[in-house]
Amino acid sequence: MNISPSYQASSNAEHPNSVITKKDRQYQLAKLFIIALVSIATVTLTIIDVIQTAKSFGKKEELTYKIQGSIDTALVIHNLQTERGMTALQFGFQQLHYEEQRLKLRNIRRKTNESIVILEKSEDTKLSMLTGGTMSFWYALEDFRTKIDHEKTNVIECLQTYRKWIIRLISTLAEYTESENLEDYANVVYAYEMVILSKEEAGMERALGGLKFTQGKNFSTINTTWYNEKRALAENYLETGFLFSSELKNIHTSLFANTSHWIKKIDKKRKVLSGGVYQKFSDDEAYAWFELMTKYINMMLELQVRIAVVIETKLKEEISQSKYQLVIRSLLLCFTLIVVPCIIISLARVQKSFYEYTLSLFDKVGLEQARTDFLMRENSRHVDSKFNLCKCKQNHLKNQQTKRLLSILFGEYSGR
């Protein structure tokens, strides 16, 4: 029994390798590579961001610590400036209250010593640098004081020696406020440094002014020029500080709001000091000048402390924000480090599973095609056999009818 020539088997399923070509697979791998590259770049940038935030946080903490230490340094500078001014007066005093001024100088020296002890407790402070590291600052200070008391030095050397120590301390203090990234509090830090410099020049103005009052006409024109220079520098540094920080200007205005009565006295004496030769010798005028300028310099110290507190407050706010940002960025980094590899691995697994699923479908389709072909063949055989049987029956029926017709015809012919 032959299969019907009209039967056609179903077409075979195409192999996945022909449907998903090598180019398609390369394209999928390229997409995974790009995703991985972007993810790695994101992780790298997040790590850099965390590191930079941590560094900024560390610098702000360090600067806060140094600002706190600078207040102790500023107190030593302040006491040395006061000691310098009183010592310059002692050199010039001619008659009045000499023993009383020596007692005041002794008390000022005691305050200087106390402030030095506090400063030396700081781990960052090495006062031996004030003497070039050749000897202890304590020894150098006491040795110089002995020279002063025994009149083995002069007033100019005194001013220059104290000035040298103070300038070195100011340089140390300025280093406390140095930072590569001062950000939005840079201006107030620069203003703080201007106050320090202005206060030192005012201290020199106090010493030189007192000396002129005691020396009278013996105070040289060169020293008068020196005095005028210090006065101008003190004013210029302060004005520059105001330009850097409006906060400094506001604090200064608040501090000096009720001081106009003695500020006018200072201005009046300044006109005398900045002029030509002062003919009189006046210990009382010198001491009055010293007291007025000491009030002014004490106010400048308060201004310096307050602006330091402003910086410290700003830094604490920045540190608080930095802590929060550091925690957020660290959590983001941890999340990225965990999630990104998982996403890449998941995509790769999905890609692999998809290809494996395609292969399995190919196998199943192949089996279903074989089964369909088998059933179609069986069905075709069944149809053909029925057709042949029906045809045989028809032929048999036709034969019987033919035979009957022939017998009838043959019978009729025999009867004749």
Secondary structure by P-SEA (a helix, b strand, c coil): cccccccccccccccccccccaaaaaaaaaaaaaaaaaaaaaaaaaaaaaaaaaaaaaaaaaaaaaaaaaaaaaaaaaaaaaaaaaaaaaacccccaaaaaaaaaaaaaaaaaaaaaaaaacccccccccccccccaaaaaaaaaaaaaaccccaaaaaaaaaaaaaaaaaaaaaaacccccccaaaaaaaaaaaaaaaaaaaaaaaaaaaaaaacccccaaaaaaaaaaaaaaaaaaaaaaaacaaaaaaaaaaacccaaaaaaaaaaaaaaaccccccccaaaaaaaaaaaaaaaaaaaaaaaaaaaaaaaaaaaaaaaaaaaaaaaaaaaaaaaccaaaaaaaaaaaaaaaaaaaaaaaaaaaaaaaaaaaaaaaaaaaaaaaaaaaaaaaaaaaaaaaaaaaaaaaaaaaac
